[in-house]
Amino acid sequence: MSDCIFCKIVAGAIPARIAYEDEHVLAFHDISPQAPVHVLVIPRRHIATLNDLAPDDAGLVGAMTLTAQKLARDLVVDGTGFRLVLNCNADGGQDVFHLHLLGGRRMKWPPG
Ligand code: 5GP
């Protein structure tokens, strides 16, 4: 198995609180939440960074975004605002390709 921690969660080798799953996408609650709602939406297939996406992955990225929309509807209180975060590479604050869904509090900009 890959050393990737999120691949281990996909394989069930590391436990996670699953929020949503289907054939292509897995969503689970962040172990160290930065907001009352903080969910990681990831592709089941390992994709290291945003730069590794190919044109054929457009449907996958769309599915991840729609998963975030559904989770925001289900988990963020009263349909208030939320934020999707896509970090790319170390200077972007990223370890593994994933979408963050943050909600349940007032978001600031810039995030710091
Ligand atoms: P990054 O550092 O790539 O921007 O974010 C990785 C995110 O994954 C962090 O918010 C971190 O808290 C979360 N994370 C890291 N390891 C685990 C884990 O084993 N389980 C869960 N649920 N979240 C994790």
Residues whose N, C-alpha, C, O or C-beta is under 5 A from the ligand:
A	BS01	5GP	A16 H29 D30 I31 S32 N87 G93 Q94 D95 V96
